[in-house]
């Protein structure tokens, strides 16, 4: 019985680790880590699929899913993927097929441990009645060489008529502070057709600024020139008038 190992630094500051274990046969191991030796980005994995739902019949949709950082370090600079292809009943055969729909979403900002981000991908239209599988996963690089364990659902398609009478899913308005402590904060929002607006207050309750964004979903940064201190954000139009706290530190 022999073992053989190798460690090499990668271009992003992390490491590539290989291992060979020989007993009756060879087992080859390949591992990618960050600069701390942790497979951190692997912790950014799909948590919940919003669209499509298992067993749905769909002609048109916008695929969407929550991705969560389940690790102990912040993660950033990774891709969220969505793939859709007709289900043949043979998972091994499907694994070698290029999906007709494959969309990647680049996440450049930091996602703190325990936080989730909502990713909505570009529209999908059915052109053939069939059973389909939709899979969601993340990768560090643009091409899915290293990827997390995927989360999948199967659904049924009916050819798109060109008219959308009802949206398959109604994504409720949602906003969250992705980075809540630092030189500036990053806020992510979705489900605001008329655009996003929020007010910023200092610890004494004085209104110090307003955040405005025209797109129905996206990110907003604030605090680059703000003094160090504790602040609060309240989104306009929010049914619950939810208030969230953050800290600016220099």
Residue, then its C-alpha position, 0 to 999 in steps of 0.5 A: x500500500x502506497x500513498x502519493x500527494x501533491x500541493x500547488x498554488x493556484x492563480x487566485x491565491x488558493x491551492x490545488x491538492x492531488x492525492x493518490x492512494x494505492x491498495x488493490x487499485x488506484x484512487x485519485x483525489x483532486x481538491x481546490x481550496x482558497x488561500x486558507x486551505x478551505x473549499x470555501x466557494x463550495x459552500x455557496x450552494x443552491x438552497x431552495x428552487x422557486x421556479x420551476x416547481x416539481x411537477x409544474x407544466x410550463x410554457x414560459x418562465x424565469x428560473x429562480x433559486x436561492x443560493x446560501x453560504x453554508x460555510x464559515x467564511x465570506x464567499x465572492x467571485x463565483x458563478x450561479x448556474x441554471x441548466x434545463x434540458x429534456x429528461x430522457x429517463x437516463x441520468x447517465x446519458x443526460x450527464x453527457x448532453x449539452x443542455x439547450x438552456x444554460x445561463x450563468x450569473x456572476x456574483x462579484x460581491x461578498x456573501x456572508x456566512x449564513x446569508x442567502x442571495x436570490x438569483x433570477x436567470x433569463x427567460x426560458x420558453x418551451x418549444x416542445x412537449x416533453x418532461x424537463x429537468x432544471x438543475x442549479x449549482x455554483x462554480x468558481x470558474x465560468x465553465x463548470x469544471x469544479x461545481x457544487x452538488x446540484x439541486x434539481x426539479x423535473x417539470x413538464x413543458x408545453x410549447x409556448x404560444x407567444x402570449x403570457x397570460x399568467x406568470x408561473x411564479x410571483x416573486x414577492x418583494x424582498x431585500x437584504x443587506x448582503x454586506x452589513x459591516x465595512x467601509x460601505x454596505x451592499x444591499x440586494x433587492x428583487x421583486x420591485x417592478x417600479x424600482x427600489x427606494x429606501x431611507x437611511x437613518x443614523x442612530x439618533x433617528x435622523x434621516x441622512x440619505x435615500x437610496x434609489x434604483x430604477x431596475x426591478x432587481x439588483x444591488x445598491x451600495x452606500x456609505x463610501x463617504x459616510x462617517x463611522x457609525x450605526x445606521x438603519x435602512x427602511x425600504x419604501x413600499x414594504x408592507x412590513x416597513x422592515x428596518x435593518x441595521x448596519x455599521x460603517x467602519x473606517 
